């Protein structure tokens, strides 16, 4: 009896890509019996799921493909596919520049992988589909498969904000929301497999407007959270990524009304300068952002606040950057993803004159990250001496019989405990704040 073919998936980028990679594996397992492996050397099919948000994304893809050329030269029967946002952006150019590539597909066509695979085998030519078939993807995906007590669930695709620096609308298309019933069915199926925490995903997740059956009404994210909280087995809910312009009062109120909603909010601000926000076409002001933060903090005291920052946007002055630092100090973000600006091909900002020297950008980034680290340290220290409900996810990477899980505020806790706790909530007394995590003692 021959062994099933092996699939290796390498994922670049965000949680949306992690979700899509799982779905790629599920689709190919159902259609061709592929089993996922963590060892590329034993794979029959290797997929690279790409992200084009950061600098030199295309170069990183072709660099990876260069390394894989030796892998394919060893056995020409092996197949290589490139998916994700870089695939959507570059299309046929990928196969022309890297002839070892057999499949090219976008985020909205991953469900067509089985057909693309068959076309490649029939024609012996690269099979390419980077179209935008809207919501079809979710209708064609197999039933979800849980891989632990937490799961990502994509509730919408694309973004219609067209921020001047962002390539997402061009690579993932405009906003398309899944119907409410489709989302709830997937989460219920995951809950039946032991999932206790779901993260609702979207490029602009709080723009979700899912159809509700045959009615003309739509369900927004706040209402969806209430529906998800009623699903048996689901005990904790997260969502990401939000856009401040669509962070509604109803969504802020959900932090009061729904105790299963985690005490964590990622709300990218990008800059504290109104001038830069205008150039970025973000659609809100510093004052409006502060007002939203004040409302959600009143709704959920002790909330963990995370954000995104772009440093060195074209034309950013010392005063613009000082306003960003002042905003960080005023809000006290305890977590952030921060990057030096890099132009993305095809975006309006790519045409702006970038007069900020690289050394100044790096100095600003370092200063910003140091301020965030200060508030992160202070936030983690605030947990010491408190009892937290921890969803136990896995044995700790520290080993030694320790388990690892997360508190509602999205901080990792390591503590001594049995493997049988995986998938359950445990009360843990936090005893220490370490560099990137918390440590605690399991309570009876």
N, C-alpha and C positions, 0 to 999 in steps of 0.2 A: 504494500500500500504506500503510495507516494505521499510525501509530506506536503501540507498546504503551502502556497507561495507566501513569501514574507514581504512585508511593507515597512519601510522606514520613512518617518515624516520628521523633517527638521523645521521648526517654527521660529520665525523672526517676529518681533513686535508684540502687539497688545493682547489683551484677554479675548478680544473678538477673534484673533487669529488662532488662539489656543482652542476656542470653541470650534472654529472651522476645521482645524486639524483633526479633532476627534470625529467630526462628521465625515471627513474624507475617509478615515479608517473604517467607519461604520458602513458607508456606502460600498466600499470595495470589499469589505468582509461579506456583505450580503450578495453582491453580484458575482464576485470571482473567488470568494473564499480566502481572501488575504488575511493573514495574521500579522499584527503589528509587532515589530521588533525594535529594540533599542540599539541594535548592532548593525550599522550600515553594511558591513562586510558580508553579512549573510542575507541581505535583502535582494529580492528580485525586482522590486519597484521602489524607487526612492523619490519622494516628493519634497520640494522646498516650498514652504508656505511663506511668502514674502510680505514685507511691510515697507512702504515708501515714505513714511512720515519723516524719518531722520535723514541726515546728510549722507550723501554718497550711497544711497540704498542700492542703486543699480550696480555700482562697482562692487559692492559686497556680494551681490547675487552672483555676478560673473566670476568673482574670486572663488566663491564656494563651488561653482560649476567647474572651475579649473581644477580644483582638488578632486572632484568626482570623476574627471575624465579618466584617470588611472583606474578607478573602480570599474568603469564601463569597458575600458580597453581590455581588462582581464576577462570579461565575459560580455560580448556584444549583445547577448540576448537580454541582458538587464535593461530596464527602462528607467528614464528619468523624466520627471514632470516638474514644472514650475507653476505655482499658483499664487493667489493673493494679489496685493495691490500693485507690485512692480510688474507682474504678469499682465494685469489689466492695463497698466500704463504703457508698457512696451510692446505687447502683443507679438506679432510675427518677428519683430526685430530680435527677440530673444533666441528664436530658433536659427535665425540667420547668423547671429554672432556666435552662438554656441551650438554647433551641429549635433552635439551629443544629446540635446533635449528632444524628447519624443512627444511630450504633452505640454500645452500652455493653456491655462484656464484662469478665469477671474474669480473673485469671491462669490459672485452670483451664479457661477456655473459649475461649482464643485460637485453638484448632484449629477452632472452629466459625465462625470469621470468614467463610468463603465462604458458609455457609448464612445467617448474619446479614445479609450483604450482599444476597443474593438476596431475603430477606424484606423488607428495606428497599425494594428496587426494586419489589417487587410491591405493597406496601401503602402506600408513601409515608409511612410512620410510623416513628418510631424503633424499632430492633430491639435488644432487651435480653436478655442472658443472663449472669447473675452467679452461676450455680449452682456446686456443687462436685462434679463427676463423677469425683472421685478420680483414678485413674491413666490414665483414658481418653485424656487429652491426648497422652501420649507414644506411644500406639499409633497415633494418627491423624496425627502429624506426618510430613512428607516426609523423605527421606534428608537428613542434615546436609550443609551446604555450608561448606567451609573458606574463611576470609577472611584468610589469613596463616598463619604457623607456630605460632600459639597459638590455643587455643579454650576456651570455657567449655562444660561438660557438666553439665546438671542431673541429679542422681542421686536427688533426693527433693523433695517439696513439703511446705509447711506446717510447723507447729511445735506441739508438745503441752506446752510448758513453762508457758505462761500466766504469764509474768513480769508483775507488777502494772502495769508501765508500757507494755507492748508490745501493739500492735494486730495483729501478724502472725497469730496463731491465728484472729482474727475475719475477716481479709481473705483469707488463703490457706488456711485450714482446718487440720486436724490433720495430723500426720506421715503421709505416704504415700511408701513407697520404691519405686523402679523395680526390676523384676526384674534380676538380675545380667546375664543374657544380653542384655537390651535395652541396658544401659549399655555393655557390652563391644562390641556390634555398632556402636553409634554412634561409639565412640572408634576402632575399627578402620577405619571408613569415613573418618573425619577423617584418620587417619594415612596412608591411601592417597592423600589429597589434599595431603600435605605438612605436616600438623600435627606438630610435634615436642614441644609442651608442652600439657598439658591441666590445667585447673582444675576440680576436682569441686565442684559447687555444691549448697548446700542451706541453708534457713533455720537448720537445726540439723544440719549435715552429718554430724557424728559419731554421730547417732542412726540412721544408715542401717542398714537391715536388709532387704536384697534377697533375694527368693526365689531358690533355686538349682534351676532346672529343675523337675522334678516331685517333688523330695524335700521333706521337711518341714523341712530345714535352711535357715538363712538366712546371708547373707554380711554381715559388718560392714564398717566403713570400712577397718580395718586389712587385712583379707583382700582387699577390693576393690583396694586400692593395689597389693598383690602381683600380682593378676591383670592390672591395667592395665600394670604394668611389663613384663609379658611380651609385650605387643602390639608387633610389629615397627614401628619408626619412632618410637615414643614414648620420649623420652629424659629428660623432666622432668615431675613430677607435683606439683600443688599442690591444696589443698582449703580451702574457706571456706564458711560461717562456723561455727566450733565453739562448743559450750557446755561450760564447764568441768565441769559435773556429769556429763557423759557422755564426758569425755576419758579413755579407758581406758588401762591399762598396755600393752595390745596395740598401741594407736595410738602410744604413746610409743616402744615397742620397734621400730616400723616405721622410725623415724628411725635406728636402728642397722642394721636388716636390709636396708633398701631404699635403695641409693645414688641411685636416680632420684627419690626424694622430696626436694623442694626444702628448702633450709635456711632455711625461713621458716614461722612459726606465728602465726596471728592467733587469739588466745584472749581474747574480751571478758570483762573482770572487772567493769566498771561502777563499782565503789566498793571502797575498801580498808577500809571499816567494816563489821563484822559486823552492827551494828544496821541499817544501811541495806540491806545485802544481804538481811537478813531481811524488811524492809519491801518490798523489790523482789521477794521470793519467788524468789530465784535458785537456792536449793537447794544451796549450798555455803558454806563459811566461808573467811575469809582464809587460815587455816592450811592448809586443804585445797587451795586454789589454789596456795599457795606450794609445797606438796609436789608437785603436778603439774608445775609449772615446773622444780623441781629435777630431777625424773626425766627430763624431756625434754631439759634442758640437759646432763645427764650422757650422754644418748644421742647428742646432736649438738652438740658444742662449737662455738661461733661462730654458733649459730642466731640469726637475726633474730626478735625478739619484738615483736609488735604487739598492741594491745588497743583496746577501746572504753571510754570513760568518760562517765558522766552526772554533770554538776555541778549542784548545787542541787536535788537531789531533795527533795520536801516533807519538812521537818523536819530537813534536813541541818544539823548544827551545825558550829562552827569545829573542834571536836575530830574529828568525822566526816571533814571534809575533810582535816584534818592527817594522819589515818590513810591517806587515799588518796595524799597526797603521799609519805608514808613508804613506802608500798608501791611507788610508782614508783621511789623512790630505792633501795630494796632490790633490786628486780628489774632496773632499768635498761632499761625498754622503749625501743626505738629508733624506734618508730613508734606512732601512736595516732590514733584518730578520737574526738574529744571534743566534746560538745555541752552546752549548758545544757538542763536538763530542760524539756520542754513536755508538758502533758497531752494524751493522745490520747483522743478521744471513745470511750466504751464500755469503757475499761479501769478496773480497780479503783483505780489510783493517781489517776485523774482526780477521785475523790471526796475525796482527802486535802486537808487544809488546807495551802496553800502559803504559809508565812510567811517565806520567804527573800527579802529585797528583791532586785530586779533588779540593782542596782548591785553587790551582794555576789556574786551569781552570776557576773556578768561579770568581776569582779576575780579570783574563784577560777578561772574558766576560763582567764584570761590567765596566771595563775601556773602552772596545770597544764601549759598548752601550752609555756610557757618551759622547764619541767623536761624535758618530752619532747624539745624541740628541742636541749637540752644533750646528752642521750644519743644523739640522732640524729646530731648533729655528730661526737660521739666515735666512733660506730659507723662512719660513712662514712670518717673519717680512718684507721680501722684497715685499710682496703683499700689505701691508698696504698703502692706498692712491691710489691704482690702480683700474681700472675698469676691471672686469673679466666677461667672458661669462660663466654662470653657468647652467648646465643641472639640472633642478629641478627634484629630484627623489621621494621625499616623504615629509610628514610633519616631522618636526624635533623632535627628541626624547626629546628635551628640552621643548617641548610643548609651550604654550602661543601664539599660532597663528603663530609660526615660521615655515619656510620651510627649507629643507636641499637639497643640491646638490653638485656637484663637478665641479671644474675648470679643464681645460685641463691637468694641472700638477698634477691631482689626489688628490687635497686637498679638504676636506669637508668644505662647507660654510653654516652657519646658518644665516637666515635673516627673517625679518617680511614680510609676503606676503600671498596671498590667495591660497587656495587649487587648484584653477583652473590652477595654474602655473605648476603643476605636468606634466611631459612629454614635457615641453617646455624649451627653452633656455631663460635665463633672464640676463640682464646686471646688475651687482651688484658692488657697490663701497665697497671695502674692508676697514673696519674701525678699525679692531682689530685682533690681533693674539692671540688666546687662546692656551691652553696646547696641544690640539690634533686637533684643527680645526681653521677655520677663521670665523670672524663675519663681516657682511656687511649690507649695506642699498640698497634696491631695487631702481633702477633708473627708471624713467618714460619711 
